[in-house]
Amino acid sequence: MPERCEEGAVGRDADPVNPSHTVLIALCGLSPAVITETVWALAHESPAILPDRVIVLTTGPGREAIRRDLLKARVWQRLRHTLEAPASRLRFSDTGDCIRLFPASDADGELEDILTAADNAAVGDFILETLRQFTENPDTRVVFSIAGGRKTMTALGALAMTLLGRPGDRLCHVLVNPPFDSPQLTPRYHFPDPGIAEYVDKEGTLRAAADARITLCDIPYVRTRTLFAEHLKSLPGTFSLLVARANQSMAAAPPQPRIALAPHAQRCEVNGRTVILATSEFILFWMLCERVRQGRGPVQGQAELSNHLGDFDSCISSTSMPEKLHWDSKPFEDDSYVRRLANRLRTKLEQVLGDDPSWPLLDPTPQRGHYGIRVAPEAIEITGGT
């Protein structure tokens, strides 16, 4: 059984996404064992995670190592068989979509190694574009492994996740105890293969396979995505340009608003301005405010918003809100209902607060498929409650 470490108290978000699709994106150098070890560790978490897809970012020599050590040696097939992976899971093969090569800095061919500043820039841009492809989909969770490759790849990968990572997305690396982490072990260790009982180390000493330990470590990272969400809606830029824009956005961070809600009177005030909301709009805004006060992240996807809103409404007592709307199941049969509701709430708030410097923090739909406000918990006062 693999071990699990969390480097800090915030290794995983307290309100993880419940996605319909999980993709493992892995950096890889000349030791593709980090890929199989990561998959094994994820599959033995509780609850187990068996990614739908595996995407590997590597160099030309890295691709050859993957072909030789995982695919031609049938290690990947044995891993799938051992984990009893269905055909729809762990999709990975020798194709350009699964094994993605870093382009050369002059865009003429593929990168063989990362040796210059121009190579670093090309790698950063490629990682950013790959992550953007998947983090723009609210129904996809990303698990990003930075266990393989050069240190510059690892650093650029972690920084890219800081720029694009969402609640529920994970940044991790995998560790294996010596001597099972050594490329000089015979055969090379890839995962607890039931067909291999012993290994031979470089001194010729037999090592029992049962002594191997795989540890998956979650790396906590600061998610700055919501601080410059407007820039993410444009076409993909370069890594350095996105970093510059993020720094610019954070340097000019808007002031924190003051929100006062009185559910009993269905009254909403922001920075002293009254916002008239219909009952359903008020309940949605109330729920988003309560999520902030509880330290929970934004809701991702219309289906999740429907579920959270229905659960929240069911907890509201008539004492807290005499005119509460008693939802029935019909509105939630169509997920577009809550999307339209969120858009109406946004329109009402923007009509009153669109010229307020704090509006970027109050926008309940800051990007496609995300629903939440980005204010400090102490900025919200709610008189009464659920």
Buried (B, 14 or more C-beta within 10 A) or exposed (E): EBEBEBBEEEBBBEBBBEBEEBBBBBBBBBBBBBBBBBBBBBBBEEEEBBBBBBBBBBBBEBBEBBBEBBBEBEBBEBBBEBBEBEEEBBBBEEEEEBBBBBBBBEEEEEBBEBEEEEBBBBBBBBBBBBBBBBBBBBBBBBBBBBBBBBEBBBEBBBBBBBBBBBBBBBBBBBBBEEBBBBEEBEEBBBBBBEEBEEBBBEEEEEBEBEEBEBBBBBBEBEBBBBBBBEBBEEEBBBBEEBBEBBEEBEEEEBEBBBBBBBBBEBBBBBBEEEBEBBEBBBBBBBBBBBBBBEEBBBBBBBBBBBBBBBEBBEEBEEEBBEEBBEBEEEBBEEBEBBBEBBEBBBEBBBEBBEEBEBBBBBBBBBBEBBBBBBBEEEBBEBEEBB
